[in-house]
Amino acid sequence: MVSGPSRRIVVGAAGYGKTTLLRGLCPPARARWWQGGDDPCGFVRGAAADDVRCLVLDDLPQMSVSELRELLIAIEGLPDDTEVSLASRRPLPWRHAGRPGRWTELGPADLAGTVDDVAALLAEEGGLTDPDLAAALHTATRGWPALVDFAVEAVRLGGPAAGGSAKALAVGGLNEYVRTEVLGGLPDAARRLVADVGDRVPVTAGLCAALGHHDAEDLIALLRRTGLLVRGPVVPGLPDDDHVVPVIAQVAATERGEPEGRPDAAAAWYDRHGPPGAAAREHLRAGNHAGAARVLREHGDRIIAAGQAALVTELFAVLPEPEHDHRLMLLHADALRTAGDLEAAARAYDELGAGRSELGAGLAWRAGRVAYQRGDARGALDVFARGDERGDTADTALLTAWRAHAFLLAGDTDSAVAEAREAVRRAVRFGDDAALATAYLSVALSLAVAGDAAGSEEHFALALPIAHRTGDVMLLTRIHTNRTFQHLQSARYPAALESARLCAAYAQAAGSPSLQAIALGNEADALAMLGHYDEAVRRYRAAIGHYQRFGSRRFAGAVLGLAELFRRRGWREQARAAYEQVVQVASGTGNAHVLVPALAGLALVLLGDDVKTAAGHADAAADQAGPELSGPALLAQGWIALSQGEAGRGADLATEAARVARAQGDRAGLADALELRAAAEDDPGRARAALRESRAIWAEAGAEVEAARIAVLASRTPWAGPDERADGVLGEQRLAAADALADRIGGGSGAAVDRPPVVVRALGRFEVELAGQVVPASSWQSRKARDLLRILVGRRGRPVPRSELSELLWPDGDAQRTGHRLSVLLNIVRGVLDPGKAHPADHYLAADQGSIALNKATTGVDVEDFLEQVARGRRLVEQEALPQARLVLLAADQLYRADAFEDEPYAEWAGPLREEARAAYLAMLRMLAHTSRAAGQPGAAVGYLLRLLERDPYDERAYRSLVRTLVAGGQHGEARRAFDRYAEAMRSIGVRPPDRDLLVPVRRAAAPR
């Protein structure tokens, strides 16, 4: 917010958290605080005399321009690097009293909390994790910190119902606080304006003038700067209207003791200037039922489209029966459907004639949308089929557009595209904006599913300006919802997450629970692929709750998302339960978009336990899928073919799945198809290329867990080199952090093979493991056989001449006899490493007449893994990829049990590898200290440096790093003791001791102004 040396002014009404903010920025331990008194200028001059470099003047009273100028002149006399903060409940005229360029003002928008802040406080104080309640409290308080505290306390004592509205909150302690601390500090004219305006939206100078406030512009500026008048929530493309914080408006109206001032004047003003919803509400307040009904008849569709369906329902309920004509009844039904009360909407449409066999086009598309919102494609198509399609009208265009949506839900993409294009033709001929935008949107969505991304984007671009021009929030929500679908389809997950959150804001503004549920589900899809699993689960469950509250079976889509998350995480039982629920629900609605992937996913999670049942589900998915939806079914059938030993068929199915994914622009599907292809390949080069491409797709998409999983699979293949194995270590760390498994299916995915069954432990005590079990000493028959393997390990796979081996093993032996003995030892070692003779003789030890070598490609050696990981960590440090380097180095640290060949301390052949590993270990500790400091973990850095000095007590560089790290962490006593040890060590070897300036904290350079 502010770059220092800071000169900041913080303005906000009581309870906005000004002091809390300043205590965080300027802790009393380093700042001098003024908290009231008669002479702020004297306080500043006294601080200057004492060379204080951080001043806070909190709770300044209202000041005139001349008074503030005098204070700013005193502040100008301070050194340039002095940090100064001023805070007041009333705006300070600083732009007219000094050098404005030196100051920054923070206001209520900077101080207010977010919905997430409210949710965190609710969870902490009340044990409640209801996102809807958090949103309601934030709407009522607009994040005003003190009001949020009162609201959360009211909920804690009275339950969630206590936070249901601003009216419910504006009682007790909150009421008293607002009256005395907030309203009590306002000028009388501002207090009267707040009471007169009440909950009206928008608040403008013109409206205030119509209500009798002729100095409205100055009063509005005061209320904005102090935070009583707020804007938003800001949503792109929607009006950014001013309104009084709802609980403040409620308390002000209660204090006034009468209804909001002059509703007749407000109604007349809104009639002339808009918006129509505000005009209808004010007519009703004025008792003018005919006026309210007139506005609804003329503008009801616009009012609903602007997100005020609840207002239409509210007004309809209080209008007298004679006003309830066909037009208002239809609007009422539309409002109920938009607000998510599908049962009531269906009854209302039935009363209007929707139960008849033939329907007018307008009633047909409206009534059919109830079934569509429930996720019932067949039911929606049945209702649409009863509509009268004669003529090209707005209603026939809308009927055709919504039938396209239903065909799409049923998986009939060709029919959807044809109907959508017909809807555009009808809408163009009639010339209705709302119908044309809806028709464009239906074409865009149909083409997106058909894989025509360019055509889809073109039609989105045609619909968007119409939605902006008409202020149709519902249409804006649906446009951006379907753009989110495109981002998900093309594996642009960060963009999808951003788009989904924008959709959620639009859906909330639209007052549409069904669109909110869709936005939540899309947000969860993006979060899941980005690896934020726990947050994604919360969003999925919130979406399911939304759907179930208004009786929609479209909750199956969110359950499918949960199932996919569990499967990708490797949690097969939870995935199975979720898939089975989806199949049960979707089988009765004809929703192929969830049924096909659910059957395919169920096949995959059952594959490890019951191949026959899994194959049945995969075949059922293929039967239900049209060409555009066949990808998941093909993948499931491919993995099943592999499990049955049909690699050729698996490869063919992988190729077809990749073709479908390319045609659909489905990059995630393409990555999955490449993984299947790698598993089916018997050519290592092609398998490696497929896995690398799959990993690249996931990495580019931001799907780090998926990319890590592919890296782990690649590291387990026989052809894995040092880089693949190092990347596999990173992948294992990422999977562990996400609590995910590399093997999703159980019993191995087929894309990877286990690491070599022979593992040699040379770090510390020498051991050999076969399939995870240590080879007992009795199996070796001879100590010399173990020595032979040790020597070969020490030479790191390089061929060792037989004569040299004989000399090392039998220094005083006869060359003619030792040659035979060496051949015997070679056979013993081969027998130990491959007791079942499953491999050719040279599989582990390669030998010819002149030399013998260890085959490192088939034999795991811990010291080799350690050296590879340290080298990989060093490359990452050099590339400044410090977080990744730290993960690799931590894994290397776990490998280094002790020095190499610790049980052979005097063997000449052991020395070179031991010293190389020891040097790598010291370098590793140094790099871990560096990366730990960069990660903000100075305590860990200190630990690594102490371990380094334990190994090398004369390492000057390590001592200096240790002292600097301790000083930077404020551990000055430990720093002095480390410094003394450093100095003593240097003196003992005749090196000049360090300068005590090392103990002086490094002052951070001030940021440029």
BAMAR-366150 format. One record per residue (C-alpha): residue in three letters; x, y, z. Coordinates in steps of 0.25 Angstrom, whole numbers, plus 2048, in hexadecimal, padded with zeros to 3 digits. Example, Ala and Ser with C-alpha at 12.3 -4.5 7.8 and 13.67 -1.06 7.14 Angstrom:
BEGIN
ALA8317EE81FSER8377FC81D
END
This chain:
BEGIN
MET800800800VAL80B80A804SER81A80A800GLY82281080BPRO828819811SER81981A813ARG810826815ARG802820816ILE7F482681AVAL7EA81C81FVAL7DB82081FGLY7CF818823ALA7C381982CALA7C481383AGLY7C780483ATYR7CD80382CGLY7DA7FE832LYS7E380A830THR7EB80783DTHR7EC7F883BLEU7F27FB82DLEU7FC805832ARG8007FC83EGLY8047F2833LEU80B7FC82BCYS812804836PRO8137FB843PRO81380384FALA8217FD852ARG827805847ALA81D810846ARG81981C84ETRP80A81E84FTRP80182A851GLN7F3826856GLY7ED833859GLY7F184085FASP7F184F85CASP7FE851855PRO801847849CYS80B850844GLY813850851PHE812841851VAL819841843ARG82484B847GLY827843854ALA82883784CALA83283E842ALA83A84384EASP83B834853ASP83F82F845VAL833826844ARG831820836CYS82381A837LEU81782383BVAL80882083CLEU7FE82A83FASP7F1822841ASP7E3827843LEU7E683583EPRO7D983F840GLN7D3846834MET7DD85082FSER7DC85D827VAL7E585F81BSER7EE869823GLU7EF85F82FLEU7F3854827ARG7FD85C81FGLU80486082CLEU805851830LEU80A84D822ILE815859823ALA819852830ILE81A845829GLU82284B81DGLY82D84E828LEU82F83F82BPRO83A838824ASP836832816ASP83782481BTHR82D826826GLU82081E825VAL814826829SER805821829LEU7F982982CALA7EB82382FSER7DE82A831ARG7CF827831ARG7CD833828PRO7D383781BLEU7E083F81CPRO7E184A811TRP7F084680EARG7F08487FFHIS7EE857802ALA7F785880EGLY805853809ARG80C84B7FFPRO8028417FAGLY80C8387F3ARG813834800TRP80682E806THR7FD822804GLU7EF821809LEU7E981480DGLY7DA81380FPRO7CF80A812ALA7D1802806ASP7DF7FE80ALEU7DA7FB819ALA7CE7F3816GLY7CF7E4817THR7CB7DA80CVAL7C17CF80CASP7CC7C580FASP7D07CE81BVAL7C17CD820ALA7C17BE81DALA7CE7BC825LEU7C97C4831LEU7BC7BC831ALA7C37AF831GLU7CD7B383CGLU7C27BA845GLY7B67B2842GLY7BA7A583CLEU7B27A8830THR7B77A5822ASP7AB7AA81APRO7AF7B280EASP7A17B780BLEU7A17BD819ALA7AF7C3818ALA7AA7CA80BALA79D7CF812LEU7A57D581DHIS7AF7DB814THR7A37E180BALA79D7E7818THR7AA7ED81EARG7B27EF811GLY7BE7E9819TRP7BE7F5823PRO7C77EE82EALA7BF7F283ALEU7B27F0834VAL7B77E2830ASP7BB7DF83EPHE7AD7E3843ALA7A77DA838VAL7AF7CE83BGLU7AC7CF84AALA79D7D0847VAL79E7C483EARG7A67BD849LEU79B7C0854GLY78F7BF84BGLY7927B5840PRO7937B7831ALA7857BD831ALA78B7C9838GLY7937CD82CGLY7887CB822SER7867DA81FALA78B7E8822LYS77E7EA82AALA7817DE833LEU78F7E3836ALA78C7F1839VAL7887EF847GLY78F7EE855GLY79D7F2856LEU79F7F4847ASN7937FE847GLU799806853TYR7A780684DVAL7A280B83FARG799816846THR7A481B84FGLU7B1819848VAL7AE81A83ALEU7A1822838GLY7A482A844GLY7B183083ELEU7AB835831PRO7A684382EASP797844830ALA795846821ALA79C83981EARG795831828ARG787836823LEU78C832815VAL790824819ALA782822820ASP77A828813VAL782820809GLY781813811ASP782806809ARG78080D7FBVAL7898097F0PRO78F8107E9VAL79281D7F1THR7958297E9ALA7968387EBGLY7898397E2LEU7818307EBCYS7868377F8ALA7828447F2ALA77483E7EFLEU77383A7FDGLY776849802HIS786848804HIS78B8537FCASP79A852801ALA7998437FDGLU7A78437F5ASP7AF847801LEU7A883E80AILE7A9832801ALA7B8835800LEU7B983580FLEU7B1828810ARG7BA821805ARG7C782580CTHR7C2820819GLY7BC813814LEU7AE815817LEU7AB815808VAL7B180A800ARG7B18057F2GLY7AF7F77ECPRO7B27EC7EEVAL7BA7F07E1VAL7B77E67D6PRO7BC7E97C8GLY7B17EE7BFLEU7A77F17CAPRO7A37FF7D0ASP7AC8037DBASP7A18097E4ASP7A38117F1HIS79B80C7FDVAL79B80D80CVAL7A1801813PRO7947F9816VAL7957F8825ILE799807826ALA78C80A81EGLN784801827VAL789808833ALA78781682EALA779813829THR77580D837GLU77B81A83EARG773823835GLY76681B839GLU75F81C82CPRO76081681EGLU76A81B814GLY768829810ARG75F82D805PRO75D8207FDASP7548277F3ALA75F8317F0ALA7698257EFALA75F81D7E6ALA75E8297DDTRP76D82B7DCTYR76F81C7D9ASP76481C7CFARG76C8277C7HIS77A8227C9GLY7798137CCPRO77B8087D0PRO76D8037CEGLY76E7FA7DAALA7718057E4ALA76580D7DEALA75C8017E0ARG7607FF7EEGLU75E80E7F1HIS75080E7EBLEU74D8037F4ARG75280A800ALA74A8177FCGLY73E80E7FCASN73C80F7EDHIS7398017E9ALA7358057DBGLY74280C7D9ALA74A8007DEALA7427F67D5ARG7448007C9VAL7537FF7CBLEU7537F07CCARG74B7EE7BFGLU7547F87B7HIS7617F47BDGLY7607E67C4ASP7697DE7BBARG7747E97BDILE7727E97CCILE7747D97CCALA77F7DA7C2ALA7867E47CBGLY7867DA7D7GLN77A7DF7DEALA7717D37DDALA76F7D37ECLEU7697E17EBVAL75F7DD7E1THR75A7D27EAGLU75A7DB7F6LEU7517E67EEPHE7487DB7E8ALA7457D67F5VAL7407E47FBLEU7397E97EEPRO72A7E87EFGLU7237DC7E8PRO71D7E57DDGLU72B7E87D8HIS72F7D97D6ASP72D7D97C7HIS7337CE7BEARG73F7D77BCLEU7427D97CBMET73F7CA7CDLEU7497C67C2LEU7547CF7C8HIS7517C97D6ALA7547BB7D1ASP7607C07CAALA7657C67D6LEU7637B97DEARG76A7B17D4THR7767BB7D4ALA7777BB7E3GLY7787AC7E3ASP76A7A87E8LEU76779E7DDGLU75B7987E4ALA7547A57E6ALA7587A97D8ALA75279C7D2ARG74579E7D9ALA7447AD7D4TYR7477A97C6ASP73C79E7C7GLU7327A87CCLEU7357B07BFGLY7327A47B6ALA73F79C7B6GLY73778F7B9ARG7307907ABSER7357877A0GLU738793797LEU73F7A079CGLY7427AE797ALA7517AF794GLY7537B97A0LEU74D7B07AAALA7547A37A4TRP7627A87A5ARG7607AE7B3ALA7597A17B8GLY7647987B1ARG76F7A07B8VAL76A79A7C5ALA76D78C7C1TYR77A7917BAGLN77F7977C7ARG77B78A7CFGLY7857837C5ASP77A77B7BFALA77D77C7B0ARG7727737ACGLY76877A7B4ALA76C7887AELEU76C78279FASP75D77D7A2VAL75978B7A6PHE76079279BALA759789791ARG74B78D795GLY74E79C792ASP7487A3786GLU7547A777DARG74B7AF772GLY7527BC76EASP75F7C2771THR75D7C977FALA7667CB78BASP75F7C0792THR7617B6786ALA76F7BA785LEU7717B7794LEU7697AA794THR7737A5789ALA77F7AA790TRP77B7A379DARG778796795ALA786797790HIS78B79879FALA78378B7A2PHE788783796LEU79678779BLEU7937827A9ALA78E7757A3GLY79B77379BASP79577678DTHR79F780788ASP79B78077ASER78C78377DALA79178E787VAL79979577CALA78E795772GLU78379A77CALA78D7A5781ARG78F7AA773GLU7807AA770ALA77E7B277DVAL7887BD778ARG7817BE76BARG7737C0772ALA7797CA77CVAL7807D2771ARG7737D3769PHE76B7D7775GLY7757E177AASP7747DE789ASP7817E0791ALA77F7D679CALA77B7CB792LEU7867CE789ALA7917CE794THR78B7C179AALA78B7BB78CTYR79A7BF78ALEU79D7B9797SER7967AC794VAL79F7AB787ALA7AB7AE78ELEU7A97A3798SER7A579978ELEU7B179C786ALA7BA79B792VAL7B578D795ALA7B778A786GLY7C578E787ASP7C479B77EALA7CB7A4788ALA7CD7AF77EGLY7BE7AF77ASER7BA7AE789GLU7C37BA78CGLU7BD7C2781HIS7AF7C0786PHE7B27C3794ALA7B87D078FLEU7AB7D3788ALA7A37D1794LEU7AB7D879EPRO7A97E779AILE79A7E4799ALA79A7DF7A8HIS7A37EC7ACARG79A7F57A4THR78D7F07AAGLY7927EE7B8ASP78E7DF7B8VAL7957D97C4MET78F7CB7C1LEU7957CB7B3LEU7A27D17B8THR7A37C57C2ARG7A07BB7B8ILE7AA7C07ADHIS7B57C07B7THR7B17B37BDASN7B27AD7AFARG7C07B47ADTHR7C47AD7BAPHE7C07A07B3GLN7C97A37A7HIS7D57A67B1LEU7D37997B8GLN7D27917ABSER7DF7977A5ALA7E67957B3ARG7E87A47B6TYR7E57A17C5PRO7EA7AF7CAALA7E27B67C0ALA7D67AD7C3LEU7D77B07D2GLU7D77BF7D0SER7CB7BE7C6ALA7C47B57D0ARG7C57BF7DBLEU7C07CA7D2CYS7B47C17CFALA7B27BF7DDALA7B17CE7DFTYR7A87D07D3ALA79F7C57D8GLN79E7CB7E6ALA79A7D87E0ALA7907D17D7GLY78A7CA7E4SER78A7BD7DDPRO78D7B17E5SER78E7A87D9LEU7997B07D3GLN7A07B27E0ALA7A07A37E1ILE7A67A17D3ALA7B07AC7D6LEU7B47A57E3GLY7B67987DBASN7BE79E7D1GLU7C77A57DBALA7C87977E2ASP7CC7907D5ALA7D779B7D3LEU7DC79A7E1ALA7DD78B7E1MET7E578B7D4LEU7EE7957DAGLY7F078C7E6HIS7E97947F1TYR7E17877F5ASP7DB78B802GLU7D67987FDALA7D07917F1VAL7C97877F9ARG7C3793801ARG7BE79A7F4TYR7B878D7EFARG7B078A7FCALA7AB7997FCALA7A77977EDILE7A078A7F1GLY7997917FCHIS79479C7F3TYR78E7927E9GLN78778A7F3ARG7817967FAPHE7797997EDGLY77778A7E9SER7807897DDARG78677C7D9ARG7917847D3PHE7987827E0ALA79D7757D9GLY7A777E7D1ALA7AE7837DEVAL7AE7747E4LEU7B57707D7GLY7BF77B7DALEU7C17757E8ALA7C37677E2GLU7CD76C7D8LEU7D57737E3PHE7D57667EBARG7DA75E7DFARG7E57677DBARG7E97687EAGLY7EA7587EATRP7DE7577F4ARG7D774C7EDGLU7CC7487F7GLN7C77577F9ALA7C77587EAARG7BF74C7E8ALA7B47507F1ALA7B375D7EATYR7B37577DCGLU7A874D7E0GLN7A07597E5VAL7A27617D8VAL79E7547D0GLN7917527D8VAL78D7617D6ALA7917637C8SER78B7567C2GLY77D75C7C5THR77F7697BFGLY7867677B2ASN7927707B6ALA79D7697ADHIS7A77747B1VAL7A876E7BFLEU7A47607BDVAL7AF75C7B3PRO7BB7617BBALA7B475B7C8LEU7B374D7C1ALA7C274F7BCGLY7C77537C9LEU7C07487D0ALA7C673E7C7LEU7D47447CAVAL7D37437D9LEU7CD7357D9LEU7D87307CFGLY7E272C7DAASP7D87237E1ASP7CD71E7D7VAL7D171F7C8LYS7C57197C3THR7BB7237CAALA7C572E7C6ALA7C472A7B7GLY7B572A7B8HIS7B57387BDALA7BF73D7B2ASP7B67367A7ALA7AA73D7ADALA7B174A7ACALA7B574879EASP7A674479AGLN7A17517A1ALA7AB75A79BGLY7AA76278EPRO7B6765786GLU7B977278ELEU7B876B79CSER7BF75E798GLY7CD76179EPRO7CB75D7ACALA7C57507A8LEU7D174D79ELEU7DB74F7A9ALA7D37467B3GLN7D373B7A8GLY7E273D7A5TRP7E673B7B3ILE7DD72F7B4ALA7E47297A8LEU7F172B7AESER7EE7247BAGLN7E97187B2GLY7F67187ABGLU7F171E79EALA7FC72979CGLY7F972A78DARG7EA72D78FGLY7EE73679BALA7F773E791ASP7EC73F787LEU7E2744791ALA7EC74E796THR7EE753788GLU7DF755786ALA7DE75C793ALA7E976678FARG7E1768782VAL7D476C789ALA7DC775793ARG7E277C788ALA7D577E781GLN7CF78378EGLY7DA78C792ASP7DA78479EARG7E97857A3ALA7E777D7B0GLY7E17727A8LEU7ED77279FALA7F67727ABASP7EF7657B0ALA7EF75F7A2LEU7FE7617A2GLU80075A7AFLEU7F874E7AAARG80074E79DALA80D74E7A6ALA8087427AEALA80573A7A1GLU81273D79AASP81D73279AASP82773C794PRO82E74479FGLY830750796ARG822752792ALA81D74F7A0ARG82775A7A6ALA82276479BALA81376179FLEU8157637AEARG81E7707ABGLU8137767A3SER8087727ADARG8107797B8ALA8127857B0ILE8037877ADTRP8007867BCALA80C78F7C0GLU80779A7B6ALA7F97987BBGLY7FD79B7C9ALA7F978D7CEGLU80678B7D6VAL80177E7DDGLU7FE7787D0ALA80B77C7CAALA8127777D7ARG80B7697D6ILE8107687C7ALA81E76B7CCVAL81D7607D7LEU8187567CCALA82375A7C3SER82E7587CEARG82974A7D1THR82B7457C2PRO83873D7BETRP83D7487B5ALA83C7537C0GLY84975B7C0PRO84F7647CBASP8467707C7GLU8397677C7ARG83D7617D4ALA83F76F7DAASP8327747D4GLY82C7687DBVAL83176C7E8LEU82B77A7E6GLY81E7737E2GLU81D76A7EEGLN81F7767F7ARG81377E7EFLEU80A7727F0ALA80D7707FFALA80A77F801ALA7FD77D7FAASP7FA770801ALA7F87697F3LEU7FD75C7EEALA8047597E1ASP7FD74C7DFARG7EE74F7DDILE7E97427D9GLY7F07387E2GLY7F972D7DFGLY8017377D6SER7FC7407CBGLY8047397C0ALA80B7457BCALA8177427C5VAL81F7377CBASP8257357D9ARG83373A7DBPRO83E7307DAPRO83C7247E4VAL84B7257E8VAL84F7317F0VAL85D7327F6ARG85E73B803ALA86C740803LEU86A74C80CGLY86C74781AARG86D73881CPHE86E73180FGLU86172980CVAL85A723800GLU84B7237FFLEU8437197F6ALA83471D7F4GLY835725801GLN83C71A809VAL84A71B80EVAL853710809PRO858708815ALA867706817SER8656F7815SER8616F9807TRP86E6FE803GLN8776F2806SER8836FA806ARG88770880CLYS88F70A7FFALA8827097F7ARG87D7157FEASP88A71C7FDLEU88971A7EELEU87C7217EDARG88172C7F6ILE88C72F7EDLEU88472F7E1VAL87A7397E8GLY8867427ECARG88A7427DDARG87C7487D9GLY87973E7CEARG8877407C7PRO88D7337C2VAL89872E7CCPRO8A37267C6ARG8A37187CBSER8B27197CFGLU8AF7257D7LEU8A371E7DESER8AC7127E1GLU8B771B7E7LEU8AD7227F0LEU8A67167F5TRP8B370D7F6PRO8BF7167F7ASP8C970B7F9GLY8C27017F1ASP8C76F97E5ALA8C16FF7D8GLN8BF6F27D2ARG8B66ED7DETHR8AF6FA7E1GLY8AA6FB7D3HIS8A26EE7D5ARG89E6F37E3LEU8987007DDSER8906F87D3VAL88A6F17DFLEU8876FE7E6LEU8807037DAASN8776F77D9ILE8746F87E8VAL8707077E7ARG8677047DBGLY8606F97E2VAL85E7037EELEU85870E7E5ASP8507057DDPRO84D6F87E5GLY8426F37DBLYS84A6F67CFALA83F6FE7C9HIS8497077C1PRO8557057B8ALA8627037BFASP8677127BCHIS85A7187C0TYR86071D7CDLEU86F71B7CBALA87571C7BEALA8827147BBASP88B7117B0GLN89970B7B0GLY8A07187B4SER89671F7BEILE88A71F7C7ALA88072A7C9LEU87372D7D1ASN8677307C8LYS86173C7CEALA85573C7C5THR85072F7CBTHR8567317D9GLY85173C7E3VAL85D7427EBASP85974C7F6VAL8667547F5GLU8647567E6ASP85575A7E9PHE85B7647F4LEU86676A7EAGLU85B76B7DFGLN8527737E8VAL85C77C7EEALA86177F7DFARG8527827DBGLY85078B7E8ARG85D7937E4ARG8587957D6LEU84A79A7DBVAL8517A37E5GLU85A7A97D9GLN84D7AB7D2GLU8477B27DEALA83C7A87DFLEU83E7A77EEPRO8307A17F3GLN8327957E9ALA8417947EDARG83D7937FBLEU8347887F9VAL83F7807F1LEU8497837FCLEU84077F807ALA83E771800ALA84D7707FFASP84F77380EGLN846767811LEU84F75E809TYR85C762810ARG85C75881CALA86B75981EASP87875A816ALA87A75080APHE88074280EGLU88074681DASP883738820GLU88F738818PRO89674481DTYR8A4740819ALA8A273A80BGLU8AA741800TRP89F73F7F6ALA8947457FFGLY89B753800PRO89875A7F3LEU8897577F3ARG88875A802GLU88F768801GLU88676B7F5ALA8797687FCARG87E76F809ALA88177C800ALA87477B7FATYR86D77A808LEU87478680DALA87078E800MET862788802LEU86178E811ARG86679B80CMET85C79C801LEU85179780AALA8557A3814HIS8547AD808THR8467A7803SER8417A7811ARG8447B5813ALA83D7B9806ALA8317B180AGLY8307B9817GLN8357AE820PRO8417B4827GLY8407A9832ALA84279E828ALA84D7A6822VAL8547A682FGLY853797831TYR859794824LEU86579E826LEU868798834ARG86878A82ELEU87278F823LEU87B79582EGLU87A788836ARG880781829ASP88A78C826PRO88C795833TYR89579F82BASP88C7A2820GLU88C7B2820ARG8817B4816ALA8787AB81ETYR87B7B382BARG8787C0824SER86B7BB81FLEU8677B582DVAL86A7C3834ARG8637CB829THR8577C282ALEU8567C2839VAL8577D2839ALA84D7D382EGLY8437CA837GLY8457D3843GLN84D7C884AHIS8587D184FGLY85D7C985BGLU85E7BC852ALA8657C5847ARG86F7CA851ARG8727BC856ALA8747B7847PHE87D7C3844ASP8867BF850ARG8877B184BTYR88A7B683DALA8957BF842GLU89B7B484BALA89B7AB83FMET8A27B5836ARG8AD7B8841SER8B07A9843ILE8B47A8834GLY8BB7B5833VAL8B07BC82BARG8AC7CB82EPRO8A07CB837PRO8937D1832ASP88F7E0834ARG8847E283EASP87C7EA834LEU8777DD830LEU86E7DE83CVAL8687EB838PRO85A7E9832VAL8597EC823ARG8507F8821ARG8477F6815ALA84880180BALA83B80A80AALA8338087FEPRO8338147F4ARG82881E7F6
END
